[in-house]
Amino acid sequence: MHGWWCNPGQAAGEGPLAEIPFGVKDIVETKGMATEYGSPLYKGRVGNADAAIIRELRSRGAVLLGKTVTTAFAYRTPGPTRNPRNLEHTPGGSSSGSAAAVAAGMVPFTIGEQTRGSILRPASFCGVTGFKPTHDLLPMEGVLPLAKSLDTLGFYTHTPADMLELWKATGKPIGREEQFSFGAPEPIPECDPEMLNAFRQSIALLRRSGITIKSINIADELKKLVEASDLIEAYEGARFHESRLKEFGDKLDQPIANLVVNGLKISTGRYDETRRFLAESRMRFAEIFKSTPVILTPAAVGPAPLGLSTTGDPRMDAPWTALGTPAISIPRPMASGLPLGLQLTADPARMRECCAPPCYCSSVSAPGRRYRLPRFCLEVQNQLGFLGSGGHTGTAGTKPFRFGISIFGRLLASRTSVS
C-alpha cells in the first residue's frame, strides 16, 4: 500500500490518549524523525523539534507511530500510496498516506492537512471519516505551508463515533443540545453519476427518517469559490516556494515549479480582490447558515479514479476550505464498488463556540427528538447504515478485511479495564 513508514516515538505524558498510536502527514515537523515533505530533495532530513499539534497529542499520552506519505510539498505530485479498498485506484491527496493508513486498519487515527480538498477527498475515496475543523482552530506551527490563508490541519478516523471520541480526548467540548434544519444544494453540484445517485439516495433516506432538509441554490456560488481558492493557492504557494525553485531549479518536481511560475504572474490587485470576494462570501453564507446551520454536499466528485497518476478533483471541498468552515466526510454504505463520502459543513461561528467537530452540524427536526450537535453524524450514520453501524466487508487487493469498527471505543475500554 506504501502508506507510511514507522518509527515509534514516546508519549510525553499520561492522559486520555495514553498508549494510543497515531500517524502524521509528512509535512508536520517531528523531533528525531524524518520530515521529508514527500520530496526526494529532502530525503533523510530529520526534524529537530515537534510541531505544536504533535506536542499537544503527545502531552495527552498518544504515541507517534510514524509518518504518512504525502504528495510532494502537499501539492499535486502523487506519492506511491495506493487505495486500500482497491489497490489499482488512487487514495486521493495530498493526505494520501494518512487516509490509507486508517482505512487499512494500521492505526486508529492520523493527522492530515487540507489546502483545498486534501483531507475530505481522500476520506471519501478510502471510506473513512475525515474532519477539517474551522481554519486556524488547530495550531499550524511546525507545518509546512502551501497557502497559509487556506492550510488547515485535521484528522482521520474509521467512524464518526471514533472522531467524536478523539475530539473529546483532545480536550474539546462536544457542544450543546439543539434542534434545527439543514440544507442541501439544488441543483446539485456537477459530479459523476455514481456520486449523484448516492447523494440523492442519502437525501431521500434522511427526509424519510424525519429529518428536515431545505433546498438551497448555491451552485453558482460554489463554482466561484472553487476559482477563488485556486487563485489564492497559486498566489500564496508561488511566493512561499519561489526560493525553493531558485535553489533546486529543474530538480524541483514539475507541478510545484509550474505553481511558482504561474502564481508569480498573479498580481497583488487580483489577489486582494479575491480576498475581498471571500470575505463577502463568508457574510452571505453566514446568512444561509442562520436557517440551515449545516449543508450537505458530496465529499468528492465521484469514486476514486483508476490509476495513481492523479489524486482526483478537489472542487467539492475547495469552497468550504476557502470559506474556512468546518467540514467532515463520512463514508456511505458500500454494497459494491468503491467508497463514496457524504460531506457536512457547518457555520464557523458555531465551530468556534463549541470547538467540536462538524459531526454536530444539525439535528433531527422530528418533535421531541433532540441531540447534542456533535452526535448528529451518529444519527445520520444510524439512519443511512453508514460504515460502522454494523461493519462491512471490503477488500484490500485480494485479502478480506473489516472496516467501520469503533477503534477508539475498543482501545479506551481496554485501557480502562486494565487500569
N, C-alpha and C positions, 0 to 999 in steps of 0.2 A: 504493500500500500504506500510505502515511503512517506508516511505522515509526519514523522519526527525522529529525533534521536534523544536517548535517555542518558541522564547524568544526575541521579538523585541528589538533592541537597538536603539541608537540615531546616527544620522549623525553628523559628526564633522565639517560640514560647508556646504555652498551652492556651487552649481556647476552644471555641465551638467547632473549629475545623481541624482539631488535633488529629494528626496521622492521616488525614485525607489528602491523597496525591492530586496534583493538577499539572497541566502543561500550559505553556505560554508562547504566543506568536513570536517569531524570531526577529522582531523589531523592538522588543522590550528588553532593556538592559538587565542583565543578571550577573551578580558578582561571582567571579570564578568560573563562569560557564560561558561557552561560546555564544556570541551575538553577532551574526554574520549578515543580517539584513537580506537573507535569501540570495546573496550575490557571491560568485566565486572570487570577486575582487577583495572580499573581506574574509576569505577562508582562514580559519584559525584565530580570528580576532576574539579575544576574551574580555568580558566586561570587568570593570573594577569597582562597580557599585550596583546595587539593586535599584530598579525603578521604584517609584512610590507605591504603585499597586502591588508589587512583589513584597515590599516591606510590610504592607498592610496585611496581606494574606498570610505571610509567614508569622507575623505577630499574633495571628489568631490560630496558629498551630498547623496550618496547611503545609504540605511538603511538596516543593517543586520537583517534579519528576524529570522534566526535560523541556526542550524547545521544540515547538511545532513549526513545520515548514511554511514559509510564506512565499508568495511571488516576489521577484526581485524588487526590493525597496517598497514593498506593499503596493506595487503598481500592476502592470499587465503581463509581464513575462511569466508564464506558468512554471511552477516547480514540478517535481517528479510525483507529487501526491496523486493517488487515484481514489475514485469514489468507492467506499466500502460496499455500497449497495449493488454496484456493477463496475467492475474494475476497468471496463472499456470506456467509462464516462468520466468527465471532469467532476471534481468535488466542488468546483467554484473557486473563487478567490476574492481578495488576496489571502484571507484567513483559511486557506485550504486545509492545512495540517491540523488546525485547531478543531474544525468541524469533523474531519475524518477520524481523528483520534477518539472523539466522543462517540461517533456513530459506530465505530468498530469495537466499542466497549473496552478500550485500552485504559481509559481514565474517566473518572466521574464528571470532571468539569475542566474546561480550558478557558484561557483568555484569548479573545480576538480583538480586532480593531477595524473600524469602518470609516472610509472617507466618502464613499458613495453607496456601495451595496455589499461590502466585504465581510459582513457578519451574517446578514439576513439571507443573502442568496446562497452561500454555502450551507446554511442551516436547512433551507428548502431542498436543495439538491441532495443532501445527505440524510434527510429525515430525522433531524434533531431539533431541539429548541435553541434558538439564538436570540439574544437580547442585547439591544443597543440602547443604553439609557439616554437621558437628556444630555445634550452636548455639554462637556466640561464637568459633568457630575462626578465621574471617576477621574483621578489625577493623571495627567499626561506627562508628568515629569519622568524623564528617562525613556520616553517612547520616541522612536524616530519619526519625525513629522513627514507628511506629504503636503497637506493643505491644512494649516492649523485651525482655520475657522470652520473646518468640516470634521477633522480627525476626532474619533470617539472610541474609547475603549468599551468592551462589552464581554459577555460570557456565552459559553455553550454548555448545555446540559442535555440529558436524554429527554426529559419531560418538563412541562410547566411546573409540576409538583416539585421536581428537583430544583428548578430555577428559584421557586419561592423559598425553599429551604436554604439554598445558597445565599440568597439576598438577605434573609434573616440572619444567617450566620456571619455576614459581613457587617452586622450592626445596623442595618437599615430597617426602619419601621415598615410595617406591611399595610398601612392605610386604615381607613375607617369604612364603616358600612354606608353605602349609598345606593340609590336606585334611579336609574335613568336609561335613556335610549342610546343607540349609536347608529352610525351611518355607513352606507356602502355606496361607492361611486356608480352613477348611472348617467351616461354609458360607462361600461366597464373599460378600463384602460386596455389598449390593444395587447393581446397575448396569444400564446399558442392554444390550439383547440383543447388540448388536454387540461390546461390550466383554466381556460374559460369555463369548460363544463364543470370542473371540480369546484370552482369558485361559486358558480350558480347553484350547484347542489348544496354547498355549505350554507349559503344564504337561505335557501328554501328550507333546509332542515332546521336551522336556528329559528326561523319565523314560525314553523310548525310547532316548535317546542315552547312557544310563548314569548320569545324574545322580540322586542320591538326594534326593527331596523328601518331607518329612514333613508330614502334615496337622495343622494346629493350630487349635483352636477359640478364636478371638479376636474374633469378630464383635460380640458384645455389648460387649466392652471398647472396641473401636474406636468404636462409637456414643457411648459415654460420653466418650471422649476428644475427639470432634468437639464435643460440647456444652461440654466444659471449655474447649477452645480458643476457642470462640465467646464465652464469658463473659470469659476473660482478655483477649481482643482488645477487647471492648466496654469493660471496666473501665479498662484502661490507655490505650486510644485516646481515650476520653472525657476523661480527665484531662489528656492531652497536648494535645488540640485544643480544650479548653474556652476558652482565651484567644483562639483563632482565631475561634470563634463569637461571642465578645463583641466582637471587633474588627470583623468583617465582617457579622455579622447575616445578613439574608436573602440577601446576596450569596454566601455560602458554599454550595457545592454541597450538595444535599439529603441524600445519603447520609451525608456527614460530619456535617452538622447533626443528623441523626437519631441517629447514633452517640453524639454528645455528650449529647443529651437523654436517650436511653435508658440509656447507660452510666453516667451520673451517678446513676441510680436504684439501681444495684447496690451493695449495702452492702459495707463492708470485711470484714465477717464472712463473707459468701458468697465473696468473692474469696479470702480466706485459706483457707477450707475447700476451694476448688477447687485452690489451690496445694498443699495437703496431699494431695489426691487424686492430683495429677500426680506428686508425689514418691513416693507409694505405687505408682503405676502404673509408674514407672521401675524400681522394685525388682522388680515382678512380671515386667516384660519382660526385665530383666537375667537372670532365671532361664530364661526362654524362649530367650534368645539363647545360653545356655550349650550347649544341644543343637542349636539351629538358628541359627547366627550371622548368617544373613541371612533375611529374609522377603520373599517375592514377593507383590505385590498389583497390581491395576490402577492405572495412574497417573492416571486420570480416570474419571468416571462413564461416559463414552462419547465418541464423536467430537465435534468442535467444533460447538456449536449454530448453527443458521441465524440470521443477523442479527447486528447489532452492539449490541443493547440490553442484552446481558448478557455477562459474561465466563466463565460456567459455574459449576459446583458444585465447591467445594474439598474435599468430605468424604473423598475417597480419600487426600488428602495431609495434611490437618489433624492427624490423630492423631500422625503422626511428627514434625511440627513442634512439637506440644505436648510430646512426649517429648524433643525435642532431638536425635533420632537423625539420622545422615547418611542421605540418600536420593538416588536417581538414577532418572530416567526415560529409558529407551532405546526408540527407535522400532521398532515391529514392521514386518514386511513389508507392503507395500500392493499388493494385486492390483488393487484398485479402491477408489473412495470416499476417505474422509478418514483421516488417520493415527490410530493408537492407540499408546499407550505402555505399556510394562511397567515397573513400579516395583520397585526393590530397596532395602531399608533394612537397616542393619546396627547392630550393637552400638556405642553411642557410645564405650565404653571402648577398643574396637579402633580406632576412628577417631582418638582422641586419641593412642593408642600409635604408630600408623603415619603419622598426618597424611596419609592418602591417600584418594582418593575411594571411595565405596562401590561402585565397579566391582569392588572386591575382596571383596564380601560373602560369597562362598562358593567352593567348589572342587568339581570333579568327583570323585565318590566311586569311580569305577572303579579297580581295582587298578593300581598303577604310574603313575597319572596325577596329577601334582601341578602346581599353578600358583601363581605369585605372586598374592596376593589381589587386587591392582589389575587383574589381567588377566582376572578372571572374566567381566566383561561382554564381553570379546572372545570368550571361549569360548561364552558364550550367543549372541552375535551370529553366530558361525560355525554353531552348531547349528540356529538358527532361521532363518538367512538374513536377519538384520536389515538395515535400510538401511545401506549401506556395504560389505556383503560383496561386492557386485558392481555397486552403483549401481542406481538405479531412476528411471524417467522419470515425473515428475509434471507438473502444470500450474499455473501461476500466471495466473489469468484464462484467456487463450487461448494463452499462449506456453509451449512446452515447455521444460523445463529439467532438469538433472541435479542430484540431491542424494544425500547419503550418501557424499560424497567426503572422503578424509582430507586436509583442507585443511592441517592443521598439518604433516603429513609432507612434503607438497609444498613448503610455504614454507620449512621448516627445511632440507630437502635442497637447495633452490635457493639459499638464502643461503650454505650451506656450500660448494657448488660454486663460487660466485662468489668467495668469500674464498680 
